[in-house]
Amino acid sequence: MPSLFQVRNYRVFFWSNENNEPIHVHIGVGKPLSNSTKIWLTSKGGCIISNNNSRIHQHDLNELLEIISAQYFFICTAWKDHFKVDTINYYC
């Protein structure tokens, strides 16, 4: 379970077994849990909320979405390195 970075008390990560899903990250507080918030990365360099299961407050979620978009290339590189893939599948 690679932890990519942390913003205040929010951890941004992905699971080691993502079942060939399109590229995305999870956000949670503290220890990663299965009910973490899920954010899809898009082919245009942005991101879309899949779910907010960990109920992050909208103000914090907006800030996290901006940071994830700013770290787009870092996240894509980490995804390729971790899953040993040359190309990335996107949600849209």
KEVOTOR-357668 format. One record per residue: residue number from 0; residue in three letters; z, x, y of N, C-alpha, C in turn. Coordinates in nm, 4 decimals. Layout:
<sites>
+-----+---------+----------+----------+----------+----------+----------+----------+----------+----------+----------+
| num | residuo |      nc3 |      nc1 |      nc2 |     cac3 |     cac1 |     cac2 |      cc3 |      cc1 |      cc2 |
+-----+---------+----------+----------+----------+----------+----------+----------+----------+----------+----------+
| NUM |     ala |        Z |        X |        Y |        Z |        X |        Y |        Z |        X |        Y |
...
+-----+---------+----------+----------+----------+----------+----------+----------+----------+----------+----------+
</sites>
This chain:
<sites>
+-----+---------+----------+----------+----------+----------+----------+----------+----------+----------+----------+
| num | residuo |      nc3 |      nc1 |      nc2 |     cac3 |     cac1 |     cac2 |      cc3 |      cc1 |      cc2 |
+-----+---------+----------+----------+----------+----------+----------+----------+----------+----------+----------+
|   0 |     met |   0.0000 |   0.0844 |  -0.1163 |   0.0000 |   0.0000 |   0.0000 |   0.0000 |   0.0895 |   0.1233 |
|   1 |     pro |  -0.1176 |   0.1199 |   0.1736 |  -0.1244 |   0.2044 |   0.2931 |  -0.0730 |   0.1325 |   0.4178 |
|   2 |     ser |   0.0200 |   0.1959 |   0.4834 |   0.0671 |   0.1484 |   0.6124 |  -0.0159 |   0.2221 |   0.7170 |
|   3 |     leu |  -0.0886 |   0.1478 |   0.7990 |  -0.1816 |   0.2092 |   0.8935 |  -0.1131 |   0.2547 |   1.0213 |
|   4 |     phe |  -0.0349 |   0.1656 |   1.0814 |   0.0399 |   0.1994 |   1.2018 |   0.1430 |   0.0916 |   1.2280 |
|   5 |     gln |   0.2272 |   0.1187 |   1.3252 |   0.3328 |   0.0239 |   1.3600 |   0.3304 |   0.0004 |   1.5108 |
|   6 |     val |   0.3495 |  -0.1261 |   1.5491 |   0.3596 |  -0.1655 |   1.6897 |   0.4941 |  -0.2358 |   1.7043 |
|   7 |     arg |   0.5844 |  -0.1708 |   1.7771 |   0.7231 |  -0.2174 |   1.7833 |   0.7755 |  -0.2378 |   1.6411 |
|   8 |     asn |   0.8180 |  -0.3567 |   1.6062 |   0.8713 |  -0.3775 |   1.4715 |   0.7665 |  -0.4362 |   1.3753 |
|   9 |     tyr |   0.6409 |  -0.4455 |   1.4179 |   0.5338 |  -0.4986 |   1.3340 |   0.4597 |  -0.3853 |   1.2628 |
|  10 |     arg |   0.4487 |  -0.3963 |   1.1326 |   0.3755 |  -0.2990 |   1.0513 |   0.2363 |  -0.3553 |   1.0225 |
|  11 |     val |   0.1329 |  -0.2724 |   1.0396 |  -0.0050 |  -0.3103 |   1.0093 |  -0.0452 |  -0.2326 |   0.8837 |
|  12 |     phe |  -0.0891 |  -0.3050 |   0.7807 |  -0.1141 |  -0.2411 |   0.6511 |  -0.2181 |  -0.3206 |   0.5725 |
|  13 |     phe |  -0.2592 |  -0.2645 |   0.4602 |  -0.3314 |  -0.3431 |   0.3610 |  -0.2758 |  -0.3094 |   0.2241 |
|  14 |     trp |  -0.2967 |  -0.4013 |   0.1303 |  -0.2485 |  -0.3818 |  -0.0058 |  -0.3447 |  -0.2912 |  -0.0808 |
|  15 |     ser |  -0.2949 |  -0.2239 |  -0.1816 |  -0.3803 |  -0.1350 |  -0.2609 |  -0.4781 |  -0.2110 |  -0.3489 |
|  16 |     asn |  -0.4484 |  -0.3355 |  -0.3819 |  -0.5392 |  -0.4166 |  -0.4623 |  -0.5805 |  -0.5382 |  -0.3795 |
|  17 |     glu |  -0.6919 |  -0.5276 |  -0.3110 |  -0.7383 |  -0.6370 |  -0.2255 |  -0.8467 |  -0.7213 |  -0.2931 |
|  18 |     asn |  -0.8686 |  -0.7017 |  -0.4232 |  -0.9592 |  -0.7847 |  -0.5030 |  -1.0992 |  -0.7975 |  -0.4440 |
|  19 |     asn |  -1.1514 |  -0.6878 |  -0.3922 |  -1.2872 |  -0.6843 |  -0.3358 |  -1.3075 |  -0.7819 |  -0.2205 |
|  20 |     glu |  -1.2018 |  -0.8184 |  -0.1520 |  -1.2142 |  -0.9054 |  -0.0344 |  -1.2771 |  -0.8273 |   0.0809 |
|  21 |     pro |  -1.3333 |  -0.8983 |   0.1781 |  -1.3820 |  -0.8302 |   0.2983 |  -1.2674 |  -0.7567 |   0.3685 |
|  22 |     ile |  -1.3020 |  -0.6616 |   0.4510 |  -1.2025 |  -0.5788 |   0.5176 |  -1.1083 |  -0.6637 |   0.6035 |
|  23 |     his |  -0.9798 |  -0.6352 |   0.5906 |  -0.8767 |  -0.7062 |   0.6666 |  -0.7483 |  -0.6246 |   0.6645 |
|  24 |     val |  -0.6571 |  -0.6628 |   0.7506 |  -0.5243 |  -0.6018 |   0.7530 |  -0.4203 |  -0.7126 |   0.7451 |
|  25 |     his |  -0.2999 |  -0.6721 |   0.7099 |  -0.1851 |  -0.7626 |   0.7084 |  -0.0865 |  -0.7118 |   0.8129 |
|  26 |     ile |  -0.0096 |  -0.8038 |   0.8681 |   0.0928 |  -0.7692 |   0.9663 |   0.2232 |  -0.8339 |   0.9234 |
|  27 |     gly |   0.3280 |  -0.7560 |   0.9271 |   0.4589 |  -0.8099 |   0.8936 |   0.5681 |  -0.7282 |   0.9593 |
|  28 |     val |   0.6880 |  -0.7812 |   0.9538 |   0.8045 |  -0.7132 |   1.0085 |   0.8813 |  -0.6527 |   0.8922 |
|  29 |     gly |   0.9137 |  -0.5240 |   0.9052 |   0.9909 |  -0.4587 |   0.8003 |   0.9104 |  -0.4379 |   0.6739 |
|  30 |     lys |   0.9732 |  -0.4631 |   0.5605 |   0.9114 |  -0.4437 |   0.4300 |   0.7921 |  -0.5393 |   0.4124 |
|  31 |     pro |   0.6761 |  -0.4887 |   0.3675 |   0.5604 |  -0.5751 |   0.3456 |   0.5900 |  -0.6850 |   0.2435 |
|  32 |     leu |   0.5556 |  -0.8078 |   0.2797 |   0.5777 |  -0.9229 |   0.1939 |   0.4460 |  -0.9966 |   0.1712 |
|  33 |     ser |   0.4407 |  -1.0748 |   0.0666 |   0.3173 |  -1.1472 |   0.0339 |   0.2820 |  -1.2533 |   0.1377 |
|  34 |     asn |   0.3774 |  -1.2954 |   0.2194 |   0.3491 |  -1.3978 |   0.3208 |   0.3168 |  -1.3370 |   0.4569 |
|  35 |     ser |   0.2654 |  -1.2161 |   0.4580 |   0.2331 |  -1.1514 |   0.5849 |   0.1115 |  -1.2172 |   0.6499 |
|  36 |     thr |   0.1011 |  -1.2019 |   0.7793 |  -0.0131 |  -1.2516 |   0.8551 |  -0.1366 |  -1.1701 |   0.8170 |
|  37 |     lys |  -0.2518 |  -1.2366 |   0.8054 |  -0.3744 |  -1.1708 |   0.7616 |  -0.4799 |  -1.1802 |   0.8717 |
|  38 |     ile |  -0.5424 |  -1.0660 |   0.9016 |  -0.6433 |  -1.0564 |   1.0070 |  -0.7709 |  -0.9971 |   0.9486 |
|  39 |     trp |  -0.8827 |  -1.0719 |   0.9588 |  -1.0125 |  -1.0211 |   0.9146 |  -1.0728 |  -0.9335 |   1.0245 |
|  40 |     leu |  -1.1391 |  -0.8248 |   0.9882 |  -1.2193 |  -0.7477 |   1.0827 |  -1.3618 |  -0.8002 |   1.0746 |
|  41 |     thr |  -1.4311 |  -0.8030 |   1.1874 |  -1.5679 |  -0.8544 |   1.1904 |  -1.6677 |  -0.7401 |   1.2031 |
|  42 |     ser |  -1.7917 |  -0.7688 |   1.1703 |  -1.8965 |  -0.6659 |   1.1777 |  -1.9265 |  -0.6255 |   1.3220 |
|  43 |     lys |  -1.8857 |  -0.7065 |   1.4176 |  -1.9105 |  -0.6778 |   1.5597 |  -1.7993 |  -0.5944 |   1.6227 |
|  44 |     gly |  -1.6966 |  -0.5595 |   1.5453 |  -1.5893 |  -0.4753 |   1.5979 |  -1.4671 |  -0.5515 |   1.6443 |
|  45 |     gly |  -1.4630 |  -0.6786 |   1.6190 |  -1.3475 |  -0.7592 |   1.6576 |  -1.2644 |  -0.7975 |   1.5378 |
|  46 |     cys |  -1.1818 |  -0.8981 |   1.5569 |  -1.0995 |  -0.9467 |   1.4471 |  -1.0705 |  -1.0951 |   1.4654 |
|  47 |     ile |  -1.0394 |  -1.1607 |   1.3530 |  -1.0146 |  -1.3045 |   1.3484 |  -0.8900 |  -1.3290 |   1.2652 |
|  48 |     ile |  -0.8070 |  -1.4205 |   1.3096 |  -0.6869 |  -1.4548 |   1.2336 |  -0.7269 |  -1.5372 |   1.1117 |
|  49 |     ser |  -0.6887 |  -1.4908 |   0.9949 |  -0.7077 |  -1.5679 |   0.8720 |  -0.5918 |  -1.6646 |   0.8551 |
|  50 |     asn |  -0.4705 |  -1.6127 |   0.8739 |  -0.3507 |  -1.6962 |   0.8699 |  -0.2384 |  -1.6255 |   0.9444 |
|  51 |     asn |  -0.1426 |  -1.7014 |   0.9873 |  -0.0245 |  -1.6452 |   1.0527 |   0.0987 |  -1.6860 |   0.9715 |
|  52 |     asn |   0.0957 |  -1.6533 |   0.8440 |   0.2029 |  -1.6928 |   0.7533 |   0.3391 |  -1.6364 |   0.7914 |
|  53 |     ser |   0.3410 |  -1.5200 |   0.8556 |   0.4702 |  -1.4634 |   0.8950 |   0.5167 |  -1.5154 |   1.0308 |
|  54 |     arg |   0.4403 |  -1.6100 |   1.0866 |   0.4782 |  -1.6815 |   1.2094 |   0.5093 |  -1.5882 |   1.3272 |
|  55 |     ile |   0.4157 |  -1.5001 |   1.3538 |   0.4292 |  -1.4108 |   1.4691 |   0.4072 |  -1.4939 |   1.5946 |
|  56 |     his |   0.4920 |  -1.4747 |   1.6953 |   0.4785 |  -1.5474 |   1.8217 |   0.3421 |  -1.5175 |   1.8834 |
|  57 |     gln |   0.2809 |  -1.6182 |   1.9447 |   0.1450 |  -1.6073 |   1.9966 |   0.1272 |  -1.4899 |   2.0928 |
|  58 |     his |   0.2233 |  -1.4658 |   2.1799 |   0.2133 |  -1.3537 |   2.2742 |   0.2019 |  -1.2211 |   2.1982 |
|  59 |     asp |   0.2877 |  -1.2015 |   2.0995 |   0.2837 |  -1.0786 |   2.0192 |   0.1549 |  -1.0722 |   1.9375 |
|  60 |     leu |   0.1130 |  -1.1842 |   1.8828 |  -0.0078 |  -1.1873 |   1.8017 |  -0.1299 |  -1.1498 |   1.8855 |
|  61 |     asn |  -0.1383 |  -1.2001 |   2.0075 |  -0.2497 |  -1.1640 |   2.0962 |  -0.2527 |  -1.0138 |   2.1219 |
|  62 |     glu |  -0.1364 |  -0.9558 |   2.1456 |  -0.1279 |  -0.8108 |   2.1683 |  -0.1697 |  -0.7346 |   2.0426 |
|  63 |     leu |  -0.1250 |  -0.7795 |   1.9280 |  -0.1600 |  -0.7136 |   1.8024 |  -0.3103 |  -0.7222 |   1.7747 |
|  64 |     leu |  -0.3719 |  -0.8349 |   1.8063 |  -0.5164 |  -0.8482 |   1.7883 |  -0.5925 |  -0.7501 |   1.8770 |
|  65 |     glu |  -0.5461 |  -0.7307 |   1.9980 |  -0.6091 |  -0.6327 |   2.0873 |  -0.5966 |  -0.4919 |   2.0311 |
|  66 |     ile |  -0.4799 |  -0.4586 |   1.9796 |  -0.4570 |  -0.3252 |   1.9237 |  -0.5403 |  -0.3047 |   1.7978 |
|  67 |     ile |  -0.5474 |  -0.4052 |   1.7127 |  -0.6289 |  -0.3944 |   1.5909 |  -0.7753 |  -0.3745 |   1.6277 |
|  68 |     ser |  -0.8241 |  -0.4479 |   1.7265 |  -0.9623 |  -0.4288 |   1.7723 |  -0.9833 |  -0.2883 |   1.8261 |
|  69 |     ala |  -0.8864 |  -0.2366 |   1.8994 |  -0.8963 |  -0.1012 |   1.9552 |  -0.8930 |   0.0053 |   1.8454 |
|  70 |     gln |  -0.8287 |  -0.0252 |   1.7334 |  -0.8181 |   0.0683 |   1.6216 |  -0.9209 |   0.0395 |   1.5114 |
|  71 |     tyr |  -1.0228 |  -0.0352 |   1.5451 |  -1.1246 |  -0.0804 |   1.4503 |  -1.1809 |   0.0347 |   1.3656 |
|  72 |     phe |  -1.2264 |   0.1409 |   1.4297 |  -1.2893 |   0.2512 |   1.3560 |  -1.1882 |   0.3257 |   1.2697 |
|  73 |     phe |  -1.0672 |   0.3399 |   1.3179 |  -0.9607 |   0.4011 |   1.2377 |  -0.9344 |   0.3183 |   1.1123 |
|  74 |     ile |  -0.9248 |   0.1872 |   1.1273 |  -0.8985 |   0.0978 |   1.0140 |  -1.0149 |   0.1035 |   0.9140 |
|  75 |     cys |  -1.1372 |   0.0991 |   0.9643 |  -1.2544 |   0.1055 |   0.8750 |  -1.2560 |   0.2363 |   0.7962 |
|  76 |     thr |  -1.2260 |   0.3461 |   0.8609 |  -1.2220 |   0.4757 |   0.7925 |  -1.1126 |   0.4780 |   0.6863 |
|  77 |     ala |  -0.9960 |   0.4253 |   0.7203 |  -0.8846 |   0.4207 |   0.6246 |  -0.9211 |   0.3335 |   0.5051 |
|  78 |     trp |  -0.9882 |   0.2206 |   0.5303 |  -1.0301 |   0.1302 |   0.4225 |  -1.1267 |   0.2028 |   0.3279 |
|  79 |     lys |  -1.2296 |   0.2682 |   0.3848 |  -1.3264 |   0.3412 |   0.3035 |  -1.2586 |   0.4509 |   0.2221 |
|  80 |     asp |  -1.1712 |   0.5254 |   0.2855 |  -1.1021 |   0.6349 |   0.2166 |  -1.0133 |   0.5824 |   0.1039 |
|  81 |     his |  -0.9389 |   0.4786 |   0.1313 |  -0.8444 |   0.4278 |   0.0318 |  -0.9158 |   0.3633 |  -0.0874 |
|  82 |     phe |  -1.0170 |   0.2816 |  -0.0591 |  -1.0854 |   0.2092 |  -0.1663 |  -1.2065 |   0.2847 |  -0.2218 |
|  83 |     lys |  -1.2315 |   0.4036 |  -0.1678 |  -1.3401 |   0.4894 |  -0.2171 |  -1.4747 |   0.4165 |  -0.2155 |
|  84 |     val |  -1.5064 |   0.3579 |  -0.0994 |  -1.6331 |   0.2871 |  -0.0822 |  -1.7118 |   0.3495 |   0.0318 |
|  85 |     asp |  -1.8437 |   0.3371 |   0.0263 |  -1.9301 |   0.3878 |   0.1331 |  -1.9633 |   0.2810 |   0.2357 |
|  86 |     thr |  -1.9663 |   0.1561 |   0.1908 |  -1.9967 |   0.0443 |   0.2805 |  -1.8816 |  -0.0557 |   0.2792 |
|  87 |     ile |  -1.8723 |  -0.1298 |   0.3870 |  -1.7650 |  -0.2269 |   0.4034 |  -1.8236 |  -0.3670 |   0.4067 |
|  88 |     asn |  -1.7596 |  -0.4576 |   0.3373 |  -1.7961 |  -0.5992 |   0.3450 |  -1.7097 |  -0.6635 |   0.4535 |
|  89 |     tyr |  -1.7726 |  -0.7466 |   0.5364 |  -1.7035 |  -0.8122 |   0.6473 |  -1.6967 |  -0.9618 |   0.6227 |
|  90 |     tyr |  -1.5958 |  -1.0251 |   0.6792 |  -1.5817 |  -1.1705 |   0.6721 |  -1.6971 |  -1.2374 |   0.7447 |
|  91 |     cys |  -1.7322 |  -1.1832 |   0.8600 |  -1.8476 |  -1.2327 |   0.9364 |  -1.8953 |  -1.1249 |   1.0309 |
+-----+---------+----------+----------+----------+----------+----------+----------+----------+----------+----------+
</sites>
